[in-house]
Protein backbone atom coordinates (compact mmCIF):
# COMPACT_ATOMS: atom_id res chain seq x y z
CA UNK A 1 0.00 0.00 0.00
CA UNK A 2 1.42 3.41 -0.94
CA UNK A 3 1.29 6.37 1.37
CA UNK A 4 -2.09 8.09 1.17
CA UNK A 5 -3.92 5.03 -0.22
CA UNK A 6 -6.37 2.64 1.35
CA UNK A 7 -6.45 -1.02 0.43
CA UNK A 8 -10.10 -1.24 -0.66
CA UNK A 9 -11.01 -1.36 -4.35
CA UNK A 10 -13.35 1.03 -6.17
CA UNK A 11 -12.50 4.19 -4.21
CA UNK A 12 -15.22 6.74 -3.59
CA UNK A 13 -12.92 9.78 -3.42
CA UNK A 14 -9.76 10.30 -5.44
CA UNK A 15 -7.32 13.14 -6.06
CA UNK A 16 -5.19 13.10 -9.18
CA UNK A 17 -2.18 15.40 -9.65
CA UNK A 18 -3.82 18.01 -7.44
CA UNK A 19 -2.10 21.40 -7.23
CA UNK A 20 -3.21 24.22 -4.93
CA UNK A 21 -2.10 27.86 -5.11
CA UNK A 22 -2.60 30.65 -2.60
CA UNK A 23 -1.90 33.86 -4.45
CA UNK A 24 1.32 33.19 -6.34
CA UNK A 25 2.51 30.55 -3.89
CA UNK A 26 2.30 26.82 -4.48
CA UNK A 27 0.80 25.27 -1.35
CA UNK A 28 1.17 21.71 -2.66
CA UNK A 29 1.62 20.18 -6.09
CA UNK A 30 0.96 16.90 -7.92
CA UNK A 31 -0.83 15.37 -4.92
CA UNK A 32 -2.52 11.97 -5.34
CA UNK A 33 -4.61 9.80 -3.05
CA UNK A 34 -7.57 7.45 -3.09
CA UNK A 35 -10.08 6.81 -0.32
CA UNK A 36 -12.47 3.88 -0.42
CA UNK A 37 -15.63 3.14 1.59
CA UNK A 38 -14.65 2.39 5.17
CA UNK A 39 -11.33 4.18 4.79
CA UNK A 40 -9.67 6.96 6.76
CA UNK A 41 -6.93 9.35 5.70
CA UNK A 42 -4.96 11.40 8.23
CA UNK A 43 -3.31 14.57 6.92
CA UNK A 44 -0.01 15.39 8.58
CA UNK A 45 2.71 17.96 8.05
CA UNK A 46 4.01 21.17 9.60
CA UNK A 47 2.06 24.42 9.69
CA UNK A 48 1.94 25.71 6.15
CA UNK A 49 1.95 22.34 4.46
CA UNK A 50 -1.62 22.81 3.25
CA UNK A 51 -3.76 20.55 5.44
CA UNK A 52 -6.59 23.07 5.79
CA UNK A 53 -6.24 24.09 2.15
CA UNK A 54 -6.67 20.48 1.04
CA UNK A 55 -9.72 19.99 3.25
CA UNK A 56 -11.30 23.12 1.74
CA UNK A 57 -10.67 21.75 -1.74
CA UNK A 58 -12.23 18.42 -0.79
CA UNK A 59 -15.26 20.26 0.62
CA UNK A 60 -15.74 22.27 -2.55
CA UNK A 61 -15.00 25.56 -0.77
CA UNK A 62 -12.22 26.34 -3.24
CA UNK A 63 -10.99 25.01 -6.56
CA UNK A 64 -7.62 23.43 -7.35
CA UNK A 65 -5.23 25.21 -9.69
CA UNK A 66 -4.87 21.96 -11.60
CA UNK A 67 -5.66 18.28 -11.25
CA UNK A 68 -8.96 16.60 -10.49
CA UNK A 69 -11.07 15.47 -7.56
CA UNK A 70 -13.45 12.64 -8.36
CA UNK A 71 -16.26 10.77 -6.61
CA UNK A 72 -16.89 7.29 -8.00
CA UNK A 73 -14.96 8.34 -11.07
CA UNK A 74 -16.88 11.57 -11.77
CA UNK A 75 -15.36 15.03 -11.32
CA UNK A 76 -16.99 16.67 -8.29
CA UNK A 77 -17.03 19.99 -10.18
CA UNK A 78 -19.67 18.55 -12.51
CA UNK A 79 -22.26 18.51 -9.71
CA UNK A 80 -21.04 20.56 -6.72
CA UNK A 81 -24.44 20.51 -5.01
CA UNK A 82 -24.50 16.71 -4.99
CA UNK A 83 -20.98 16.68 -3.57
CA UNK A 84 -21.87 19.10 -0.78
CA UNK A 85 -24.88 16.96 0.10
CA UNK A 86 -22.75 13.84 0.57
CA UNK A 87 -20.23 15.40 2.94
CA UNK A 88 -20.05 16.81 6.44
CA UNK A 89 -17.32 19.35 7.12
CA UNK A 90 -16.17 20.36 10.60
CA UNK A 91 -13.67 23.19 10.58
CA UNK A 92 -12.24 25.70 13.03
CA UNK A 93 -15.42 27.74 13.41
CA UNK A 94 -18.54 26.41 15.07
CA UNK A 95 -21.98 26.94 13.55
CA UNK A 96 -23.89 27.02 16.85
CA UNK A 97 -26.64 29.66 16.90
CA UNK A 98 -26.43 31.57 20.20
CA UNK A 99 -30.20 32.00 20.67
CA UNK A 100 -31.03 28.32 20.13
CA UNK A 101 -30.46 25.56 22.66
CA UNK A 102 -28.00 22.80 21.87
CA UNK A 103 -30.92 20.48 21.09
CA UNK A 104 -32.61 23.08 18.90
CA UNK A 105 -29.40 23.71 16.97
CA UNK A 106 -29.07 20.05 16.12
CA UNK A 107 -32.80 19.68 15.40
CA UNK A 108 -32.61 22.54 12.90
CA UNK A 109 -29.58 20.98 11.22
CA UNK A 110 -31.35 17.62 11.03
CA UNK A 111 -34.38 19.29 9.46
CA UNK A 112 -32.24 21.14 6.92
CA UNK A 113 -30.64 17.82 6.05
CA UNK A 114 -34.11 16.41 5.35
CA UNK A 115 -33.89 13.81 8.11
CA UNK A 116 -36.96 12.38 9.81
CA UNK A 117 -37.56 12.70 13.58
CA UNK A 118 -35.09 15.60 13.87
CA UNK A 119 -35.51 16.14 17.62
CA UNK A 120 -35.00 12.45 18.39
CA UNK A 121 -31.93 12.35 16.18
CA UNK A 122 -30.62 15.50 17.84
CA UNK A 123 -30.99 13.99 21.30
CA UNK A 124 -29.14 10.83 20.31
CA UNK A 125 -26.39 12.85 18.64
CA UNK A 126 -25.85 14.90 21.80
CA UNK A 127 -25.73 11.73 23.89
CA UNK A 128 -23.09 10.26 21.59
CA UNK A 129 -20.71 13.03 22.68
CA UNK A 130 -21.94 13.12 26.30
CA UNK A 131 -23.67 16.47 25.75
CA UNK A 132 -27.24 15.54 26.66
CA UNK A 133 -26.89 17.44 29.95
CA UNK A 134 -26.69 20.75 28.03
CA UNK A 135 -29.54 19.96 25.63
CA UNK A 136 -31.66 22.86 26.93
CA UNK A 137 -28.82 25.37 27.27
CA UNK A 138 -28.74 28.24 24.75
CA UNK A 139 -25.67 28.35 22.55
CA UNK A 140 -24.52 31.66 24.03
CA UNK A 141 -23.89 29.98 27.38
CA UNK A 142 -21.86 27.07 26.05
CA UNK A 143 -18.11 27.00 26.53
CA UNK A 144 -15.78 26.78 23.53
CA UNK A 145 -15.33 23.06 24.13
CA UNK A 146 -19.08 22.50 24.45
CA UNK A 147 -19.75 24.39 21.22
CA UNK A 148 -17.12 22.28 19.52
CA UNK A 149 -18.84 19.09 20.69
CA UNK A 150 -22.28 20.32 19.60
CA UNK A 151 -20.82 21.12 16.20
CA UNK A 152 -19.23 17.67 15.99
CA UNK A 153 -22.48 16.05 17.12
CA UNK A 154 -23.93 16.96 13.73
CA UNK A 155 -21.79 14.15 12.35
CA UNK A 156 -23.97 11.67 14.22
CA UNK A 157 -27.26 12.93 12.76
CA UNK A 158 -27.19 11.32 9.32
CA UNK A 159 -26.33 7.71 8.43
CA UNK A 160 -23.28 6.94 6.32
CA UNK A 161 -25.41 6.19 3.28
CA UNK A 162 -26.69 9.80 3.36
CA UNK A 163 -23.46 11.63 4.19
CA UNK A 164 -20.60 9.20 3.58
CA UNK A 165 -17.72 11.69 3.55
CA UNK A 166 -16.52 13.41 6.73
CA UNK A 167 -13.89 16.16 6.47
CA UNK A 168 -12.51 17.14 9.87
CA UNK A 169 -10.00 19.95 10.42
CA UNK A 170 -8.30 19.50 13.81
CA UNK A 171 -11.48 18.04 15.34
CA UNK A 172 -9.81 17.23 18.67
CA UNK A 173 -8.89 20.85 19.43
CA UNK A 174 -10.50 22.06 22.71
CA UNK A 175 -11.70 18.54 23.55
CA UNK A 176 -10.86 16.60 26.70
CA UNK A 177 -9.68 12.99 26.63
CA UNK A 178 -13.16 11.51 27.06
CA UNK A 179 -14.54 13.63 24.22
CA UNK A 180 -11.65 12.65 21.94
CA UNK A 181 -12.36 8.98 22.65
CA UNK A 182 -16.06 9.48 21.93
CA UNK A 183 -15.23 11.20 18.66
CA UNK A 184 -12.93 8.32 17.74
CA UNK A 185 -15.81 5.93 18.44
CA UNK A 186 -18.10 7.96 16.15
CA UNK A 187 -15.49 7.82 13.40
CA UNK A 188 -15.08 4.06 13.83
CA UNK A 189 -18.85 3.48 13.64
CA UNK A 190 -19.12 5.68 10.55
CA UNK A 191 -16.39 3.68 8.83
CA UNK A 192 -17.97 0.35 9.76
CA UNK A 193 -21.12 1.56 8.00
CA UNK A 194 -19.14 2.31 4.85
CA UNK A 195 -18.35 5.96 5.49
CA UNK A 196 -15.05 7.70 4.79
CA UNK A 197 -13.08 10.21 6.86
CA UNK A 198 -10.32 12.68 6.02
CA UNK A 199 -8.92 14.53 9.01
CA UNK A 200 -6.02 16.58 10.22
CA UNK A 201 -5.02 16.20 13.85
CA UNK A 202 -2.15 16.79 16.23
CA UNK A 203 -3.72 14.66 18.96
CA UNK A 204 -3.20 10.98 19.68
CA UNK A 205 -6.76 10.14 18.63
CA UNK A 206 -7.09 6.47 17.78
CA UNK A 207 -8.08 6.03 14.13
CA UNK A 208 -7.48 2.37 13.35
CA UNK A 209 -5.91 1.32 10.06
CA UNK A 210 -5.83 4.87 8.73
CA UNK A 211 -3.62 5.84 5.81
CA UNK A 212 -1.35 8.86 6.25
CA UNK A 213 -0.69 11.65 3.78
CA UNK A 214 2.27 13.92 4.59
CA UNK A 215 1.67 17.15 2.73
CA UNK A 216 5.27 18.24 3.30
CA UNK A 217 6.14 15.69 0.60
CA UNK A 218 4.26 17.76 -1.98
CA UNK A 219 6.18 21.00 -1.88
CA UNK A 220 4.54 23.41 0.60
CA UNK A 221 6.98 25.84 2.17
CA UNK A 222 5.11 28.74 3.78
CA UNK A 223 2.37 29.40 6.33
CA UNK A 224 -1.08 28.05 5.54
CA UNK A 225 -2.91 31.35 5.84
CA UNK A 226 -6.43 31.97 7.03
CA UNK A 227 -7.12 28.54 8.51
CA UNK A 228 -10.60 29.56 9.59
CA UNK A 229 -12.39 30.28 6.29
CA UNK A 230 -14.18 26.96 6.43
CA UNK A 231 -17.84 27.82 6.76
CA UNK A 232 -17.84 30.60 4.16
CA UNK A 233 -19.55 28.72 1.34
CA UNK A 234 -22.41 27.10 3.22
CA UNK A 235 -20.97 23.59 3.24
CA UNK A 236 -22.57 21.47 5.99
CA UNK A 237 -20.53 21.50 9.20
C-alpha positions in Angstrom: 0.0 0.0 0.0 1.4 3.4 -0.9 1.3 6.4 1.4 -2.1 8.1 1.2 -3.9 5.0 -0.2 -6.4 2.6 1.3 -6.4 -1.0 0.4 -10.1 -1.2 -0.7 -11.0 -1.4 -4.4 -13.3 1.0 -6.2 -12.5 4.2 -4.2 -15.2 6.7 -3.6 -12.9 9.8 -3.4 -9.8 10.3 -5.4 -7.3 13.1 -6.1 -5.2 13.1 -9.2 -2.2 15.4 -9.6 -3.8 18.0 -7.4 -2.1 21.4 -7.2 -3.2 24.2 -4.9 -2.1 27.9 -5.1 -2.6 30.7 -2.6 -1.9 33.9 -4.5 1.3 33.2 -6.3 2.5 30.5 -3.9 2.3 26.8 -4.5 0.8 25.3 -1.4 1.2 21.7 -2.7 1.6 20.2 -6.1 1.0 16.9 -7.9 -0.8 15.4 -4.9 -2.5 12.0 -5.3 -4.6 9.8 -3.0 -7.6 7.4 -3.1 -10.1 6.8 -0.3 -12.5 3.9 -0.4 -15.6 3.1 1.6 -14.7 2.4 5.2 -11.3 4.2 4.8 -9.7 7.0 6.8 -6.9 9.3 5.7 -5.0 11.4 8.2 -3.3 14.6 6.9 0.0 15.4 8.6 2.7 18.0 8.0 4.0 21.2 9.6 2.1 24.4 9.7 1.9 25.7 6.2 2.0 22.3 4.5 -1.6 22.8 3.2 -3.8 20.6 5.4 -6.6 23.1 5.8 -6.2 24.1 2.2 -6.7 20.5 1.0 -9.7 20.0 3.2 -11.3 23.1 1.7 -10.7 21.8 -1.7 -12.2 18.4 -0.8 -15.3 20.3 0.6 -15.7 22.3 -2.6 -15.0 25.6 -0.8 -12.2 26.3 -3.2 -11.0 25.0 -6.6 -7.6 23.4 -7.3 -5.2 25.2 -9.7 -4.9 22.0 -11.6 -5.7 18.3 -11.3 -9.0 16.6 -10.5 -11.1 15.5 -7.6 -13.4 12.6 -8.4 -16.3 10.8 -6.6 -16.9 7.3 -8.0 -15.0 8.3 -11.1 -16.9 11.6 -11.8 -15.4 15.0 -11.3 -17.0 16.7 -8.3 -17.0 20.0 -10.2 -19.7 18.6 -12.5 -22.3 18.5 -9.7 -21.0 20.6 -6.7 -24.4 20.5 -5.0 -24.5 16.7 -5.0 -21.0 16.7 -3.6 -21.9 19.1 -0.8 -24.9 17.0 0.1 -22.8 13.8 0.6 -20.2 15.4 2.9 -20.0 16.8 6.4 -17.3 19.4 7.1 -16.2 20.4 10.6 -13.7 23.2 10.6 -12.2 25.7 13.0 -15.4 27.7 13.4 -18.5 26.4 15.1 -22.0 26.9 13.5 -23.9 27.0 16.8 -26.6 29.7 16.9 -26.4 31.6 20.2 -30.2 32.0 20.7 -31.0 28.3 20.1 -30.5 25.6 22.7 -28.0 22.8 21.9 -30.9 20.5 21.1 -32.6 23.1 18.9 -29.4 23.7 17.0 -29.1 20.1 16.1 -32.8 19.7 15.4 -32.6 22.5 12.9 -29.6 21.0 11.2 -31.4 17.6 11.0 -34.4 19.3 9.5 -32.2 21.1 6.9 -30.6 17.8 6.1 -34.1 16.4 5.4 -33.9 13.8 8.1 -37.0 12.4 9.8 -37.6 12.7 13.6 -35.1 15.6 13.9 -35.5 16.1 17.6 -35.0 12.5 18.4 -31.9 12.4 16.2 -30.6 15.5 17.8 -31.0 14.0 21.3 -29.1 10.8 20.3 -26.4 12.9 18.6 -25.8 14.9 21.8 -25.7 11.7 23.9 -23.1 10.3 21.6 -20.7 13.0 22.7 -21.9 13.1 26.3 -23.7 16.5 25.7 -27.2 15.5 26.7 -26.9 17.4 29.9 -26.7 20.8 28.0 -29.5 20.0 25.6 -31.7 22.9 26.9 -28.8 25.4 27.3 -28.7 28.2 24.8 -25.7 28.4 22.6 -24.5 31.7 24.0 -23.9 30.0 27.4 -21.9 27.1 26.1 -18.1 27.0 26.5 -15.8 26.8 23.5 -15.3 23.1 24.1 -19.1 22.5 24.5 -19.8 24.4 21.2 -17.1 22.3 19.5 -18.8 19.1 20.7 -22.3 20.3 19.6 -20.8 21.1 16.2 -19.2 17.7 16.0 -22.5 16.1 17.1 -23.9 17.0 13.7 -21.8 14.2 12.3 -24.0 11.7 14.2 -27.3 12.9 12.8 -27.2 11.3 9.3 -26.3 7.7 8.4 -23.3 6.9 6.3 -25.4 6.2 3.3 -26.7 9.8 3.4 -23.5 11.6 4.2 -20.6 9.2 3.6 -17.7 11.7 3.6 -16.5 13.4 6.7 -13.9 16.2 6.5 -12.5 17.1 9.9 -10.0 19.9 10.4 -8.3 19.5 13.8 -11.5 18.0 15.3 -9.8 17.2 18.7 -8.9 20.9 19.4 -10.5 22.1 22.7 -11.7 18.5 23.6 -10.9 16.6 26.7 -9.7 13.0 26.6 -13.2 11.5 27.1 -14.5 13.6 24.2 -11.7 12.6 21.9 -12.4 9.0 22.7 -16.1 9.5 21.9 -15.2 11.2 18.7 -12.9 8.3 17.7 -15.8 5.9 18.4 -18.1 8.0 16.1 -15.5 7.8 13.4 -15.1 4.1 13.8 -18.9 3.5 13.6 -19.1 5.7 10.5 -16.4 3.7 8.8 -18.0 0.4 9.8 -21.1 1.6 8.0 -19.1 2.3 4.8 -18.4 6.0 5.5 -15.1 7.7 4.8 -13.1 10.2 6.9 -10.3 12.7 6.0 -8.9 14.5 9.0 -6.0 16.6 10.2 -5.0 16.2 13.8 -2.1 16.8 16.2 -3.7 14.7 19.0 -3.2 11.0 19.7 -6.8 10.1 18.6 -7.1 6.5 17.8 -8.1 6.0 14.1 -7.5 2.4 13.4 -5.9 1.3 10.1 -5.8 4.9 8.7 -3.6 5.8 5.8 -1.3 8.9 6.3 -0.7 11.6 3.8 2.3 13.9 4.6 1.7 17.2 2.7 5.3 18.2 3.3 6.1 15.7 0.6 4.3 17.8 -2.0 6.2 21.0 -1.9 4.5 23.4 0.6 7.0 25.8 2.2 5.1 28.7 3.8 2.4 29.4 6.3 -1.1 28.0 5.5 -2.9 31.4 5.8 -6.4 32.0 7.0 -7.1 28.5 8.5 -10.6 29.6 9.6 -12.4 30.3 6.3 -14.2 27.0 6.4 -17.8 27.8 6.8 -17.8 30.6 4.2 -19.5 28.7 1.3 -22.4 27.1 3.2 -21.0 23.6 3.2 -22.6 21.5 6.0 -20.5 21.5 9.2 
